[in-house]
């Protein structure tokens, strides 16, 4: 049995939820999984190591009228993905709004039920 070593539970993201760089207004990849503290980004390319980003994505929580989440994110690690031209990127969230934090808590907790 595998023991989870992360401090916060993660939840896999169903489907292809696109992630946008809010500064450049361009897609950078899609979500792999999410926790309250960070995410796995499946990126279209490598990102600069240790870089900071402002990102936007729609949380797949079924709230059709809810705005997308806007998060600050810090690149912690990168690895080449199995698909050519893709990278797996572990990112830590920075300065989440209270609303974003609450929505993430609720969404991740749904997976534990």
C-alpha positions as CSV (number, residue, x, y, z in Angstrom):
1,X,0.0,0.0,0.0
2,X,1.4,3.4,-1.0
3,X,1.6,6.0,1.8
4,X,0.7,9.6,0.7
5,X,3.6,11.9,1.9
6,X,2.0,15.2,0.8
7,X,0.8,17.6,3.4
8,X,-2.4,18.2,1.5
9,X,-4.6,15.8,-0.4
10,X,-4.7,16.1,-4.1
11,X,-7.4,15.4,-6.6
12,X,-7.0,14.4,-10.2
13,X,-8.7,16.8,-12.6
14,X,-11.2,15.2,-15.0
15,X,-11.0,16.1,-18.7
16,X,-8.8,18.9,-20.1
17,X,-9.0,22.0,-18.0
18,X,-6.9,24.7,-19.8
19,X,-4.6,26.9,-17.8
20,X,-3.8,30.5,-19.0
21,X,-1.0,32.8,-18.2
22,X,-2.9,36.0,-17.2
23,X,0.1,38.3,-18.0
24,X,0.5,37.0,-21.6
25,X,-3.1,36.0,-22.0
26,X,-2.1,32.7,-23.6
27,X,-2.6,29.0,-22.6
28,X,0.4,27.3,-20.9
29,X,-1.1,23.8,-20.6
30,X,-3.8,22.0,-18.6
31,X,-4.4,20.7,-15.1
32,X,-3.2,17.3,-14.0
33,X,-4.2,17.5,-10.3
34,X,-5.0,20.1,-7.7
35,X,-4.7,20.6,-3.9
36,X,-5.3,23.6,-1.8
37,X,-1.6,24.3,-1.9
38,X,-0.7,23.7,-5.5
39,X,-1.1,21.9,-8.8
40,X,0.4,19.7,-11.4
41,X,0.5,21.5,-14.7
42,X,0.9,19.5,-17.9
43,X,2.6,22.3,-19.9
44,X,3.1,22.8,-23.6
45,X,6.7,23.6,-22.9
46,X,9.3,23.9,-20.1
47,X,8.9,27.0,-17.9
48,X,11.8,28.9,-16.3
49,X,13.0,27.2,-13.1
50,X,11.9,28.8,-9.8
51,X,9.7,31.3,-11.8
52,X,6.5,33.0,-10.5
53,X,3.3,33.1,-12.6
54,X,-0.2,34.5,-12.5
55,X,-2.5,31.8,-13.8
56,X,-6.2,31.4,-14.5
57,X,-8.3,28.3,-14.8
58,X,-11.9,27.2,-14.4
59,X,-12.3,24.9,-11.4
60,X,-14.4,21.9,-12.5
61,X,-16.7,22.2,-9.5
62,X,-20.0,22.4,-11.4
63,X,-20.5,26.1,-10.5
64,X,-21.4,27.4,-14.0
65,X,-21.7,31.0,-13.0
66,X,-18.5,31.0,-10.8
67,X,-15.6,33.0,-12.1
68,X,-12.3,31.2,-13.0
69,X,-9.7,30.9,-10.3
70,X,-6.8,33.3,-10.6
71,X,-3.8,32.2,-8.7
72,X,-0.2,33.1,-8.1
73,X,2.0,30.1,-8.7
74,X,5.7,29.2,-8.1
75,X,7.5,26.6,-10.2
76,X,8.9,24.0,-7.8
77,X,10.0,21.2,-10.1
78,X,9.8,20.1,-13.8
79,X,10.1,16.8,-15.6
80,X,9.7,15.7,-19.2
81,X,6.2,14.3,-19.8
82,X,5.6,11.1,-21.9
83,X,4.3,13.1,-24.8
84,X,6.8,15.0,-27.0
85,X,7.0,18.7,-26.2
86,X,5.2,18.5,-22.9
87,X,6.5,19.0,-19.4
88,X,5.1,18.0,-16.0
89,X,5.4,21.0,-13.7
90,X,4.8,21.0,-9.9
91,X,3.6,24.4,-8.8
92,X,2.9,25.9,-5.3
93,X,0.0,28.4,-5.0
94,X,0.8,31.9,-3.5
95,X,-1.6,34.4,-2.0
96,X,-4.9,32.7,-2.8
97,X,-8.0,34.8,-2.3
98,X,-10.4,33.6,0.5
99,X,-12.9,32.6,-2.2
100,X,-10.4,30.6,-4.2
101,X,-9.2,28.9,-1.0
102,X,-12.8,27.9,0.0
103,X,-13.7,26.6,-3.5
104,X,-10.5,24.5,-3.6
105,X,-11.1,23.1,-0.1
106,X,-14.6,22.1,-1.1
107,X,-13.6,20.6,-4.4
108,X,-10.8,18.6,-3.0
109,X,-12.9,17.4,-0.1
110,X,-15.6,16.0,-2.6
111,X,-13.0,13.4,-3.7
112,X,-12.6,12.1,-0.1
113,X,-16.3,11.2,0.3
